[in-house]
């Protein structure tokens, strides 16, 4: 079976929470999870990966941000409604919202989870 690889910030509590949800939803082990703070492969730009989610498809295509999120949830056949985020007007709005979230995710984590960063977040 070919896997998709997801590259994420393992020090971000909200990011780890999303990865935990993905891992639990991935009953067929179709996703390989890579915390870029622990290991960032040469073909992934560390700064970009720390700013926005990256997914490498089984075919080797690299997707980022909203495209990465939509792909990975569809890949494991969950949240089919996310495909709506690829509609032109929604895609632009979602991408703007994603970039605001990405830029302020530590403050959002602090507000929602009571911590803005962790040395290495625990997979729940």
Secondary structure, DSSP 8 states (H G I E B T S, - for coil): ---EEEEE-TT-HHHHHHHHHHHHH-TT--EEEEETTT---TTS-HHHHHHS-EEE-TTS-EEEHHHHHHHHHHHTT--GGGGGGGSHHHHHHHHHHHHHHHHTHHHHHHHHHS-S--SS----
